[in-house]
């Protein structure tokens, strides 16, 4: 049911004008079930940075350690059939991202959708219409991002779906 609700939110958001930013990002309409996940990952980052650019914010840079935390979480949610953040701070710490940092900040967005609602355009649109998710995307503090996309849903009986995790961070 959550996927269906998320999908309805995403459809409404696209109708409200998210399409122009998506048009500039190759793979924005790519379906994770049939596209390369690297294409879906790049499109997701492009769409997130397009949202930041329109507000005068610096782009997020993808970070391998944050990627490791994000990918692992998306895969785990699909494999174990749950949908929650859990202890994302411990996951990010385990990735090595915080090693040696004297100050830092982190945040996380998760989402999943089936069919056309699993595309980067739909997922990013849904996040941008949710105050908490949007705040992470547009935070001036965050400089880096990890993106993890896994084929499948965190609920049984869902087909043609994808689960996304984005981990945001900064460290000094």
Secondary structure, 3 states (H helix, E strand, C coil): CHHHHHHHHHHHHHHHHHHHHHHCCCCCCCCCCCCCHHHHHHHHHHHHHHHHHCCCCCCCEECHHHHHHHHHHHHHHHHHCCCCCCCHHHHHHHCCCCCCCCCEEEEEEEEEEEHHHHCHHHHHHHHHCCHHHHHHHCCCCCCEEEEEEEECCCCCCCCCEEEEEEEEEEEC
